[in-house]
């Protein structure tokens, strides 16, 4: 992006009185280890096991993947293997059952892990009229309810092919790496967001394309290698370290979250992106 990251930012959400023109700026948030202090996909391995969707071996593999993820030790090759395992794992799962499990256990397995700092930042963006977009490599059936709970305006997530109410195991869209950047570019064109004035937040070095697509990129809880890269680019780095249950939020914050969730419920959260369109697009470079 041509916008210098060390310049004074007239639309910085952390500066009181800086009001941006509504509808032209978006804040894109990665989910795992950025908004929540866990892996959203792995968090539901226990209820999926309890309901008979996965075996004990699969549950152990999920726990190991979660362990690598939390240590920041999952490289691109391992992440690709996890994607392939996901495809194999969900083949034949009834979509309705998955949706029901996530809905019934969302507050039990996600609520306690939401970063207070992330909630404050989301609220700061919302107060200035910025659109809130959750962008995650986890499946839409997991991401969309979390996005709605957080009062987000849109969610970009991995989509699995569904035939006759069951997952075929084929991935229609993988919200990972370049895929995330392409998806937010499509959304920006559809909604009229100015990416040069927009924000993005992520903990992962694999999200560099997404961060490079906006004018105000931020790393969150970056590991050493990612922080070094961000420092070289002049990107800001944030540290979130206070997971808080949504039930423990202050009344004003909780009220704002509820109002945001109700607004989202009225218009829907999911974003449908055609795979053909994505394959032809390249994200803008910083």
C-alpha positions as CSV (number, residue, x, y, z in Angstrom):
1,X,0.0,0.0,0.0
2,X,1.2,3.5,-0.7
3,X,-0.2,4.8,2.6
4,X,2.8,5.1,5.0
5,X,2.1,3.1,8.2
6,X,4.0,5.6,10.4
7,X,1.9,8.6,9.2
8,X,-0.6,10.2,11.5
9,X,-3.9,8.4,11.0
10,X,-7.0,10.5,11.0
11,X,-9.2,7.4,11.2
12,X,-7.4,5.6,14.0
13,X,-10.1,4.0,16.2
14,X,-8.1,4.3,19.3
15,X,-7.9,8.1,19.1
16,X,-11.0,9.8,20.6
17,X,-12.9,12.1,18.2
18,X,-11.6,10.5,15.0
19,X,-14.8,9.8,13.1
20,X,-14.5,8.0,9.7
21,X,-17.1,8.2,7.0
22,X,-19.6,5.4,7.7
23,X,-19.6,2.5,5.3
24,X,-16.2,3.1,3.8
25,X,-13.9,1.5,6.3
26,X,-13.8,-2.1,7.5
27,X,-11.8,-3.9,10.2
28,X,-10.9,-7.5,9.3
29,X,-10.2,-9.8,12.2
30,X,-8.6,-13.2,12.1
31,X,-10.4,-15.4,14.7
32,X,-8.1,-18.0,16.3
33,X,-5.5,-16.5,18.7
34,X,-6.6,-13.0,17.6
35,X,-10.1,-12.7,18.9
36,X,-10.2,-16.0,20.9
37,X,-7.3,-17.6,22.8
38,X,-7.9,-21.1,21.2
39,X,-8.5,-22.9,18.0
40,X,-12.2,-22.5,17.1
41,X,-12.2,-25.8,15.1
42,X,-10.4,-27.8,17.8
43,X,-12.6,-26.4,20.5
44,X,-15.5,-28.4,19.3
45,X,-13.7,-31.7,19.1
46,X,-15.1,-32.9,22.4
47,X,-18.8,-32.3,21.6
48,X,-18.2,-33.8,18.2
49,X,-16.7,-36.9,19.9
50,X,-19.5,-37.0,22.5
51,X,-22.1,-37.0,19.7
52,X,-20.3,-39.8,17.7
53,X,-19.1,-37.7,14.8
54,X,-15.4,-38.4,15.5
55,X,-13.5,-41.3,17.0
56,X,-11.1,-41.2,19.9
57,X,-8.2,-41.3,17.5
58,X,-9.5,-38.4,15.6
59,X,-10.1,-36.5,18.8
60,X,-6.4,-37.1,19.8
61,X,-5.3,-35.9,16.4
62,X,-7.4,-32.8,16.9
63,X,-5.8,-32.2,20.3
64,X,-2.3,-32.6,18.8
65,X,-3.2,-30.1,16.0
66,X,-4.5,-27.7,18.6
67,X,-1.2,-28.1,20.6
68,X,0.9,-27.2,17.5
69,X,-1.4,-24.3,16.8
70,X,-1.2,-22.8,20.2
71,X,2.6,-23.1,20.2
72,X,2.8,-21.5,16.8
73,X,4.4,-24.7,15.5
74,X,2.1,-25.5,12.6
75,X,4.0,-24.7,9.4
76,X,2.4,-24.4,6.0
77,X,3.0,-28.2,5.2
78,X,1.4,-29.2,8.5
79,X,-1.5,-26.8,8.0
80,X,-2.1,-28.4,4.5
81,X,-2.1,-31.9,6.1
82,X,-4.6,-30.6,8.6
83,X,-6.8,-29.3,5.8
84,X,-6.7,-32.7,4.1
85,X,-7.5,-34.5,7.3
86,X,-10.4,-32.1,7.8
87,X,-11.7,-33.1,4.3
88,X,-11.5,-36.8,5.1
89,X,-12.9,-36.4,8.6
90,X,-16.1,-34.5,7.8
91,X,-17.1,-36.7,4.8
92,X,-20.7,-37.9,5.4
93,X,-21.4,-35.7,8.4
94,X,-25.0,-34.4,8.5
95,X,-24.8,-30.6,8.3
96,X,-27.9,-30.2,10.5
97,X,-26.3,-32.1,13.3
98,X,-23.0,-30.1,13.1
99,X,-24.9,-26.9,13.2
100,X,-26.9,-28.0,16.2
101,X,-23.9,-29.1,18.1
102,X,-22.1,-25.8,17.5
103,X,-25.2,-23.8,18.5
104,X,-25.7,-25.8,21.7
105,X,-22.1,-25.7,22.9
106,X,-21.0,-22.3,21.5
107,X,-21.0,-20.5,24.8
108,X,-19.5,-23.4,26.7
109,X,-16.4,-23.8,24.4
110,X,-15.9,-20.3,23.0
111,X,-17.2,-17.8,25.6
112,X,-14.4,-18.3,28.1
113,X,-11.6,-17.7,25.6
114,X,-12.6,-14.3,24.1
115,X,-9.8,-11.7,24.5
116,X,-11.0,-8.6,26.4
117,X,-8.7,-6.5,24.3
118,X,-10.2,-7.8,21.1
119,X,-13.7,-6.9,22.3
120,X,-12.6,-3.4,23.2
121,X,-11.0,-3.0,19.8
122,X,-14.1,-4.3,18.0
123,X,-16.2,-1.9,19.9
124,X,-13.9,1.0,19.1
125,X,-14.2,0.3,15.4
126,X,-17.9,-0.1,15.7
127,X,-18.4,3.2,17.4
128,X,-16.7,4.9,14.5
129,X,-18.9,3.3,11.9
130,X,-16.4,0.7,10.7
131,X,-17.7,-2.6,9.4
132,X,-16.5,-5.7,11.4
133,X,-15.5,-8.7,9.4
134,X,-14.3,-12.0,10.9
135,X,-12.0,-13.9,8.6
136,X,-11.1,-17.5,9.5
137,X,-9.8,-20.7,8.0
138,X,-12.3,-22.7,10.2
139,X,-15.5,-23.9,8.7
140,X,-18.5,-21.6,8.1
141,X,-20.7,-23.7,10.4
142,X,-18.3,-22.8,13.3
143,X,-17.3,-19.3,12.3
144,X,-20.7,-17.8,11.4
145,X,-22.3,-18.4,14.9
146,X,-19.2,-16.9,16.6
147,X,-19.3,-13.9,14.3
148,X,-22.9,-13.4,15.1
149,X,-22.2,-13.7,18.8
150,X,-19.6,-11.0,18.4
151,X,-21.9,-8.7,16.4
152,X,-19.8,-8.8,13.3
153,X,-21.2,-7.6,10.0
154,X,-19.8,-10.3,7.8
155,X,-17.8,-13.6,8.1
156,X,-15.4,-15.1,5.6
157,X,-14.8,-18.8,6.3
158,X,-13.9,-22.1,4.7
159,X,-16.9,-23.7,3.0
160,X,-17.4,-27.4,2.5
161,X,-19.4,-28.9,-0.3
162,X,-22.8,-30.1,0.8
163,X,-25.0,-32.7,-1.1
164,X,-28.3,-34.0,0.3
165,X,-27.6,-32.4,3.6
166,X,-24.2,-34.0,4.1
167,X,-20.6,-32.9,3.6
168,X,-19.0,-34.6,0.6
169,X,-15.4,-33.9,1.9
170,X,-14.7,-31.5,-1.0
171,X,-13.7,-27.9,0.0
172,X,-15.4,-25.3,-2.1
173,X,-13.4,-22.4,-0.7
174,X,-10.4,-22.5,1.7
175,X,-10.1,-19.3,3.6
176,X,-6.4,-19.5,4.1
177,X,-3.4,-17.4,2.9
178,X,-4.0,-15.8,-0.5
179,X,-7.6,-17.0,-0.2
180,X,-8.3,-14.7,2.7
181,X,-6.9,-11.7,0.8
182,X,-8.9,-12.5,-2.3
183,X,-12.1,-12.9,-0.3
184,X,-11.7,-9.5,1.5
185,X,-11.0,-7.9,-1.9
186,X,-14.2,-9.3,-3.3
187,X,-16.2,-8.2,-0.3
188,X,-14.6,-4.7,-0.4
189,X,-15.7,-4.3,-4.0
190,X,-19.2,-5.5,-3.2
191,X,-19.6,-3.3,-0.2
192,X,-17.6,-0.3,-1.2
193,X,-15.0,-0.6,1.5
194,X,-11.8,1.5,1.0
195,X,-9.1,-1.1,1.7
196,X,-6.4,1.7,1.8
197,X,-8.2,3.1,4.9
198,X,-9.2,-0.3,6.4
199,X,-7.7,-2.4,9.1
200,X,-6.7,-6.0,9.5
201,X,-5.5,-8.0,12.6
202,X,-4.0,-11.5,12.7
203,X,-1.6,-13.6,14.8
204,X,-0.4,-15.7,11.9
205,X,2.4,-15.2,9.4
206,X,0.2,-17.0,6.8
207,X,-2.1,-14.0,6.9
208,X,0.5,-11.7,5.5
209,X,-1.5,-11.4,2.2
210,X,-4.6,-10.3,4.1
211,X,-2.6,-7.8,6.2
212,X,-0.9,-6.5,3.1
213,X,-4.3,-5.9,1.4
214,X,-5.2,-3.0,3.8
215,X,-3.7,0.3,4.7
216,X,-3.5,-0.4,8.5
217,X,-2.2,-3.9,9.2
218,X,-1.6,-5.2,12.7
219,X,-0.1,-8.3,14.1
220,X,-1.6,-9.8,17.3
221,X,0.4,-12.0,19.6
222,X,2.9,-12.6,16.9
223,X,5.7,-15.2,17.3
224,X,9.3,-14.1,16.9
225,X,9.5,-14.6,13.1
226,X,6.2,-12.9,12.4
227,X,6.9,-9.9,14.6
228,X,10.3,-9.5,12.9
229,X,8.6,-9.4,9.5
230,X,6.0,-6.9,10.8
231,X,8.8,-4.7,12.3
232,X,10.6,-4.7,8.9
233,X,7.3,-3.6,7.2
234,X,6.6,-0.9,9.8
235,X,3.4,-2.7,10.8
236,X,2.0,-2.2,14.3
237,X,2.0,-5.2,16.7
238,X,-0.5,-5.7,19.5
239,X,-0.5,-8.1,22.5
240,X,-3.8,-9.6,23.7
241,X,-3.5,-11.5,27.0
242,X,-6.8,-11.3,28.9
243,X,-9.3,-14.0,27.9
244,X,-12.6,-13.2,29.5
245,X,-16.0,-14.9,29.5
246,X,-18.7,-12.9,27.8
247,X,-20.7,-13.5,30.9
248,X,-18.1,-11.5,32.8
249,X,-18.2,-8.4,30.6
250,X,-19.3,-5.1,31.9
251,X,-22.9,-4.1,31.3
252,X,-22.2,-1.3,28.7
253,X,-19.9,-3.7,26.7
254,X,-22.4,-6.5,26.9
255,X,-25.3,-4.3,25.8
256,X,-23.2,-3.0,22.8
257,X,-22.4,-6.6,21.9
258,X,-26.1,-7.7,22.2
259,X,-27.2,-4.8,20.0
260,X,-24.6,-5.6,17.4
261,X,-25.6,-9.3,17.4
262,X,-29.3,-8.4,16.9
263,X,-28.4,-6.1,14.0
264,X,-26.4,-8.9,12.4
265,X,-29.2,-11.4,12.9
266,X,-31.4,-9.2,10.8
267,X,-29.2,-9.2,7.8
268,X,-27.3,-12.5,8.1
269,X,-23.6,-13.0,8.5
270,X,-22.5,-15.4,5.8
271,X,-20.6,-14.2,2.7
272,X,-21.0,-16.3,-0.5
273,X,-18.0,-16.1,-2.7
274,X,-17.8,-17.9,-6.1
275,X,-14.7,-20.0,-6.3
276,X,-14.3,-19.1,-10.0
277,X,-14.1,-15.4,-9.1
278,X,-11.5,-16.0,-6.4
279,X,-9.3,-18.0,-8.7
280,X,-9.0,-15.1,-11.1
281,X,-8.2,-12.4,-8.5
282,X,-4.9,-11.4,-6.8
283,X,-4.9,-9.3,-3.6
284,X,-3.5,-5.8,-3.7
285,X,0.1,-5.6,-2.4
286,X,1.4,-3.4,0.4
